[in-house]
Amino acid sequence: MGELFIHNLNTYIEKYKCNTFIETGTGIGTGLEHACKYSFNKLYSIEIIKELYDKCIIKFKTDARCEILNMHSLNGLTHILQNISKDDRILFWLDAHFPGADFKYGTYEDNIDIDIKLPLEAEIKTIKQYRDIKNDVFIIDDLQLYENGDFQFKYCFDKNKLVNKAIDFNSEFNSTHNIVRDYRHQGFIIITPL
């Protein structure tokens, strides 16, 4: 699990005019807590594990900008993207891998549906279905699940047993975005408008 707090979000807010934050995988709220320190007009977070959602509802109840949804990330993204302005510029933090595993609500090798365990490819397709993404920024966690590289922290399990194909980030984003790989933690891919 990488941490959003190692990223200075002002870089994206100022350069790309991001005014909305959308996160998949709330966890214990570390990413959302970091994003709340910035000037986003609205912050959305989606968490599938009810116990984690319940804790975060309490944790963020005093910040009226925050909306936390208890649902699968694909359903949450669909709900949010159907209800926000097309003019909003979004910073997406996609980190819904292995729901609950970092917090002892499951394990990395649970025998659960691959679309729940590793929803990233479907999340990207859902976002692109509902939005023209050319002005949006994406920070995606856990790059080492999809690519090899000299990552700072290595997973303690055999990722090849869990991931049956790589995501071609270049074909998904190359025509509209710059793509940078960051090998800190388990790796990030940072995707910014051209």
C-alpha angles and dihedrals in degrees: 000000000000122000126237091211092077087067123080101223093192086077090066097036093054101037099038100025093237108182101166130057122204122184131185113204110030094189107170091339101263095135094042091048090054092047091050088066089068134072100261113147092215134014124198127187130182123205125176097192108085096207092054091045091051092053093048094048087061094041094054101032093112095057106080090193091068125091117178121192126200103214145089110298093244092054091044093050091048091050094047097042093049090055106044131079118271085224093063114105110220134207105204119202104192110194108134096125119135096000113230096354095116089053101045095258090115141340135258091250099046112142095242130135112291090230089061096040096045110014098157100107092047090045091056091048092048092050091049091048092058102032146044094233099191093111097038129101124219128198109184122191130213098035090167089072089068106027140028120243147130096287122183093228123031124210115253093223136061104269091192089071090057107035117057098181142018124242114240098224091177094060091044096051113007097101094055108022148043114240124211126179118215115194097196115121109349090334137271133218113213115201118189133175118269 
